Amino acid sequence: MKETIVPTEVSDRIEILDVLRGFAVFGILLSNILIISGYYFTPISSFKTYHLSGLNFYISQFSAIFIVGKAYPIFCMLFGASFILQSKKDENNFALSKFSSVRLLILLIIGLIHLIVWPGDVVHQYALLGFILLPCVKLQPKYLLSIGITCVILFMGIELQHKHANREELANQPKKETILGFKGVEADVLIHQVQYEGFSGMWFFNNQQYNLLYALSRLKGLIFQALGLFFLGAYFMKSSMFAEKLYKWEYVLIFAVLTLVGKYLMVYQNSTFRMLDSVFMSLFFISLMGIIYKKEFGKKLLGFLKPVGRMPLTNYISQSIIAVCIFYGFGLGLFTKLPLYQIYLIAAGILVFQTIFSKLWLNKYKYGPIEWLWRSLSYNHNFSLTNRK
């Protein structure tokens, strides 16, 4: 029997999901740019010498509390939700659909290409783990929720076990010279490589990140973390929470309280509880933004995020390319040279550019350029890109 799966039309999209996706894309840049700019690899002793050091300190505190790690759960949950939306187009046999597998394989290739530029790419991870979520989309919401919670607990358990196994090494570590670092690589060597060695410097930096990010000890936990968020997103979509139910003040209050609990546990008990802090704060943002967007003034206030969220792949990948061209040696070479407030001013400039570009592009075209490529290859059909008036 021939499949009749068709792409989602603009008129069929759930607007708030596009807004949330745009918000997550922006949040991811504000997190990733701290690595790409070299801020995390700048000697801590030099922070006080930077212009407006007091302002930089307060920005760093605000970023740690409200930005870093908060957009990732939203992006993951929306990816899980997209599986449920897609499954409604193939009620008979979505889990075994050749289309779904091809779609993920193409997404994997896109992610692997992006991985060359940015080692922190999540697209290839989503594609690989999507094959695990794929057969589960027909499960009842309560089972999706149970699997999601179980995966989150397993992630936290693995993190705790890892910290316990390495407690002596962690206890005997010398005082940190930088916020982040790589074993066996001095900070000044890393900075010199990235600032002055062009593409080879980028490869040197990326290779250090590959070794850290894709070590087996770390991957075991991250697989459960991402899967847990995927299943939670699928639950929220299938139970209609993402469509409407989640956007109530009682949920805002509940998630605010749970965020405070998670933050208390993270600070005073064990840093592993940052997972709870991130997830509950992400849900707090989702609920609050949903309430605001339901109002007429909210649509005007948050509407600029919708075009960005309609082309998330294009914006997510392009922001990495723009940032490395600004901070790495083959571009402007500003790695570790700027105070935090200037780094975030550059990030704001990128976000303004992406907002304007997304709006102008979608005024003329139906899809973002990478979204169009993904759709065309997935459906094996050359879709018209231009909007027909």
N, C-alpha and C positions, 0 to 999 in steps of 0.2 A: 504494500500500500504506500502510495507516494505521500511524503510528509508535506504539510501545508503550514509550516511554521513561518511566520512573517515578523519583520522588525516592529518594535514598538513605535507607533506614530506619536508625534509631538502632542497631539490632542489627548492621547491616552496616558500620558506620563502623570505621575503623582508629583505635583509641584514641590511640595515640602521636601521630598527626597532629593530633588535637584538642588534645593537650597542647602540642605544638610551636606550634600556631597561637595558643593562649592566651599562651604565652611571648612570641611575636613581637608580639602586640597590646600586651602590657605594655611591651616594649622600645621600641616605637614611641612610646608616650606619654612615656617617659623621655627620648627624643630630641626629640620635638616640643615638649615643654613648655619647653625651653630657648629656643625662639623665641617661643612664645605668651606666656610670662611676661616677655619682654623681657630675659632674662639676657644674651643675645648682643648686645643693643643698649645695655647699661648701660656708661657710661664706665668703662674699665679702671682709671682713677685712683681711682675710688670703691670698688673692691673691698675695699681695706684698711680702709675705714671701716665696713664691714658687721660685724654681730655674728658672732663666731667665724670671723674671716677665715681663720685657719689651717685649720680644719676645712673651710671652703668650698674652699680650695685643693686639699686632698687629695681631696675629692669630685669636683672638676672634672677632676683627673688620672685618677681611677678611671673617671669617665664617658667621658672621651676614649678610654681604652684598651679598655674592655669594653662600653660601651653605645652611644654615638653611631655610627650607621651599621651596627650589627651585627644589628639586628632586620629591617631592610629586605630583605637577601638571603634570610632565612628566609621572610618573608612572600611574596616573589616566587617562590621555589622551590616553596612549597606551593601557590601559585596554578597554576603549571605542572603540578604533580602532580595537581591536581584535574581537569585536562583528560583525563589518562589514565584516572582513575577514571570520569569521565563517559563516556568513549568505550567502556568495557566494556558500557555499557547499550545501545549502538547499533552493534553489530559490523558491520552491513552498510554503513551510509552516514553515519557520524557527521560526517565533514568537510563534507558538503554539507547537513547537517540544518538545516531551517528552525528547529527548536527551539534549536539552539546559537546561531544568529545572533540570535534573539529574546532569548535569555538574556543575551547580551553587550550588546545594545542597552539592555535594561532596567538592567543594571548600569551602563552609561554614564550613563544619566539620573540614577541614584542618586548616582553620583560627581560629576556636574556640579552637582547641588543642594548636595552637601557642599562643593564647591569655593567656593561663595559664602561659606561660613564659614571654611574653612581652605584657603588657596592651595596648601598642600603635599599636597593629596589625591592618593592613588595609585589610587583605585578607578577613576576615569575613564581613567587611563593603562592600567591593566590591561585594561579592557574594549576599548579601541581596539587595543592591541597583541595582544589575544587573537585577533583576526581573522587575524593572521599565524600564530600558533601553531596555530589550528584545523585547517588542511589538513594539518598535519604530524604529527598524533597517531598516525597509522598507521605512521610510520617506525620502523625498527629502532632499538634503544637506541644503537648505536654512531653512527648518523647524528644522533640528537638530541644526543648528547654532543659530536660534532664541530661542529655548528652553534652549540651553547652556548659552547664554548671560542672559536670564531671570533668570535662577537659580543663576548665579553669582551675579546679582543685588540683588536678594532676600537674598542671604547670607550676603551681605554687609549691607543691610537694617536691618536684624535681629541683626547683630553685633552692628550697630549704636544704635538701639533701646535698646539693652542690656546695652551698655555703658551709654546711657542717663538715663535709669532707675536706674542705680547704681552709678550715678555720685557723689552723696554725700559720699557714702561709699568709693569710689575710692579716692576722694579728701582728706578724713580724715585718709587714711591708713598711718600707721607709715612708716618711712624709711625702705626699704627692707634690711634685713640682708643677704639674698641669692637671686639669680636670680629667682628661683622658690621656692615655698613652699606650704605646705598644712595647711589649717585652723585647728588650735588647736593642731598642731604637731610641737614641737620645733626641730630645725635643729640638735642639738646634740643627741636628742632621735632617730630621723630618722637614723642618721649616725651610731649610736651604734647598732641599730637593724640590719641594712643591713650588717655591717662589722662583727658582732660577733654572730648573732643569727641563722646562717645557713638558712635552708629552711623556717623556721618560719619568719625570717627577710625579706626574699624575699617576702613572702606572705603579711607581714605587709606593705612593700613598694608598692607592686602591688595593694593592697586593697585601699590605698590612691589614687593611680592613677585611679583605676576603678571609685571611687566616684567622681573624678574630670572630667575625660574624658567622662563619660557616664551619667552625669547630664542632665536632660531634657533641661535645658536652653542652654546648649552647643550643644546638639545633633541636635536641630532644625536647627541651622545654618550650622553645618557640613554636614547634609544630602544634603542641597542645594549646598554647596561647592563641594562635591564629584560628585553629579549628573551633575552640570554645567560642570565640567571638563570631565566627561564621554561623555557627548553630544558634547562637543567641539572636543574631540578625534574622535568620530564617524564622525563628520562633516569633519575633516581634512582627514580621511581615505576615506570617500565616495566621496569627491570632488577631490581625487587623490593628495591632498596637501602633505600627508605623503609619498606618493610613489615617488614624483618628484617635484611638483610645488613649494613647500615651500623652496627648497634649492637654493635660489637666493640671491645675495647681496642686492637687494632692500628690501627684507624681513628682512635681518639682520639689515639694517639701520632703518627700520620702527620700529622693535621690540626694538632696542636699544633706540630710542627716546621715545617710549611709556614706556619703563622701567624707564627712567629718570623722566618722568612725574609722573608715579606711585610712585616712590621713593620720589619725591618732595611732593606729596599730603600726603604720609604716614608720612613724617617727620614734615611738616609744617601745615598740616590741621587736619588729623585724622589718627590714627594708623590702622583703618579699611581698609584703602587703600593699606595696605601691600598685599592684595589679588591681586591687579592689578600689583604691583611690582613683585610678585612671578610668576604670569602667564606670563607676558610679558618677564621677564628674562628667564623663561623656554623655551618660544618660540624662544627667541634669541639664546639660547644654541642649540636648535633643528636645527634651520636654519643654524647656523654656522658649526655645526658638519656634517650636511648633505652636505654642500659645500665641506668641507675638505675631507669627505669620498669618494666623487666622483672622487677625484684625486688619482693617483697611490700611491703617498707618504702618502696620507690620509688613505688608506687602511692598510698600514704598521704601521702608527702612531696609529690608533684607532682600528685596527683589534683585539687587545687583549680583547676588550670589547665584541666582538661577542659571544664567548663561554659562557661568564657570562650571557649575555642576552638570550641565548637559554635555560638556566635553572634558570630563575629568582626566582621561588618559592623555590627551593633548597637553593639558595644563600641567599635570603632574610631571610628565617627561620633559616638557619644555622648560619648566622652572629649574630643573637640575642642570640642563644644558646652559641656560643663561647664567646660573650661579657659578658653575665651574669656569666659564669664560671670564667672569669678573674676578674670581679669587685665585685661579691657578696661573702658573707661570707662562703658559702659552697664550694667556689672555692679558688681563691687566695686572696680574700678580699681586693682589692685595691680601693674600693669605697671611693671617695673624697681624696685619698692619693696622687694623681699625678697632676702635673701641666699640662696645656692644651697641650703643645707641645708633652709631653710624651703620653698623651691620643691619640693624632692624630698619633703618631708613632705606637702605638698599632693598631689603625684603619688601618693604611697603611699596617701593617703586615698581618692583617686579609684579606685585599683586595688582596694582593699579593698571599696569600695562596689560596683564592678563584679563582683567575685568573689561577693559575697553575693547581689547582684541576679540574676546569671546562674544561680546554683544554685537560688534560690527560684523564678525564672521557669520554669526547665526542669523543676522538680518538678511544675508545673501544666500547662505548655505544651510542645508538641513542638519548636517552633522559636523563635528569637529574633524579635522583631517585624519587623525589616527583612528578615531571612531569610525569614520567612513571606510578606511582601509580594513579595519577589523570586521565590520559588517559585510563588506563586499567579499572578502575571502571566506568568511564563515558561511555565508549563504551561496557562495559560488555564483555571484551575480553582481554585475557592475551597476550599482544603484546610482541614480541621478543625484548629484551632490547639490545642485542649484535649487533653491526654492522656486516653485512655480507660482507666479502671481495670477 
